[in-house]
Amino acid sequence: MDDETDARKKDFEENWKEASGAQFITDNAPKSIGVGNIGVYRRFTPRNTFTYVLRAELTGVGDDLTEAWNLVKKVRNKISPELFTEVNTSLYKIMPETILFHADNKFPAPK
């Protein structure tokens, strides 16, 4: 990586909440859709597609995804529409059988 890329990466990582849109989501998400965990993930293997992924859990979203998609559009417009791509997450579902740990429970017993 060149010095300019390293500096941009360092700046992004130091200010990730603002730079990624995480703070915007926390401040602007309607209470009805709720915000759970939110974070930015960095790719460690070099690719030309993307370096960072913003993941936000919207805990109150039901069958009507209108408010959630409106929030996604606001984040894109606020942060940088030309840099952000969206993935249609309408099919992403929490499957209880895949949850290894839940905050209300103790760690699962070793098998």
Secondary structure, DSSP 8 states (H G I E B T S, - for coil): --HHHHHHHHHHHHTHHHHHSHHHHHHHS-TTT----EEEEE--S--SS-SEEEEE--TT--S--HHHHHHHHHHHHHH-TTT------TT----GGG----TTS------
